């Protein structure tokens, strides 16, 4: 028993950022975003999934996505980030944990992604094997301030709560 609780809980926080460039695909939360610009990355560049993976790994003190899936490893070149999230979830489940909830905030000036949020929630929930009501995705801009506001990149924050299975 930890601190008087019958169950153990863990909180994890993740952050990721990717530059944006012409002619590249844009993936967010496992969903293809129609845009003439996309993310510069070794993988598919899904900055939302990368932040979520870091939050999950952080909750269990297992390092970060760059440590687990280094961009120097050719096997991860262009990889679908949904595969990376699945691999991270297998570590979560292996150690007897489950996701209570996930909260993701995406800062992107353009294109507008709010219409894709329900699909992102469904996609991420399916991989994490939880209901979509346990996955929050919020889209915001930076009111044209900073590198996000200038359309140079995207940043994402993610927080998760895990519970040890009894």
Order of alpha helices (4+ residues) and beta strands (2+ residues): beta-beta-beta-beta-alpha-alpha-alpha-beta-alpha-beta-alpha-beta
